[in-house]
């Protein structure tokens, strides 16, 4: 039997269904290869098996036909199960070594977290894990002084790897089940434990701009006026992303954390920063330090020290660069920006069916940015947003 999985609600259903119960157009989703197909069959001993075959119904039909033939001609071959004696270290090596995984920006971080997990569980067969083993390990990592966000990230990476191994038929559903149950509600987290609430006050922002080096000042201004992620979007900003005629910064899906294109209107403060920068002849990046692109934000800690502001996650009331993005969203609320526009401008996921049906015109985004900019300028009337990096 062949089943199709809705890409929205993940409900598995008959291939004859054209519209899912959640409202998704399955025929349209198939044409864009967003529907996954599974085959369901029974082993000679009666156990029901479900296999993922990909996003092509032809591949699913071929796999289904193959299983039917095997069941008729050589039933013993169907008794073979994925190798549950595969160790965690072997799966980690396979997962991090895939060409597609190596191309992802976070590949080094993923390997680092899996290596830490391997120090304890590397030699364990994947089938030998119990939920309590995973919970105890996470408690141990927390006791080592790691931030809850780091512990949560490590847990999620492990779960993603195990899910990928199951989809590739390298482990059984029994092994997957343990890791599937390994969620925040089964661990030491409570709602809100992992949240950081620090925002940057306007007088703090002014003090930072007063002492910031030219390259850092421009980055801070763009971040405060757009809400772009500093390390991935602002530092990764290239001149071909900037549409001065249309008045937008246009990021592609590869340039954003959410993996979707994003367009941010250029207000007069951002335009003033861009006007003060001369494009470099040897690379396309907008922001540089000593004429070289920056892989991470430099001198922000020094800037905080010069401004007399506490710095760091572990410092009481400390500031980190990522707090600017939270500050922008908070400011947009104060400026009266509707939630849907805040989410679109900042690249936050829209809820429910909104993410499929709401398409906002560029003129509307420009008006929204003008509203936010007017409010922001009223709070920062004496701030000079010009940046001179021409020397």
Secondary structure, 3 states (H helix, E strand, C coil): CEEEECCCCCCEEECCCCECCCCCEHHHHHHCCCCEEEEEEECCCCCEEEEEEECCHHHHHHHHHHHHHHHHHCHHHHHCCCCCCCEHHHHHHHHHHCHHHHCCCCHHHHHHHHHHHHHHHCCCEHHHCCHHHHHHHHHHHHHCCCCHHHHHHHHHHHHHHHHHHHHCCCCCHHHHHHHHCCCHHHCCCCCCCCCCCCCCCHHHHHHHHHHCCHHHHHHHHHHHHHCCCHHHHHCCCEHHHEECCCCEEEECHHHCCCCCCEEEECCHHHHHHHHCCCCCCCCCECCEECCEECCCCCCHHHHHHHCCCCECCCCCCCECCCHHHHHHHHHHHHCCCCHHHHHHHHCCCCCCCHHHHCCCCHHHHHHHHHHHHHHHHHHCCCCCCCCCCCC
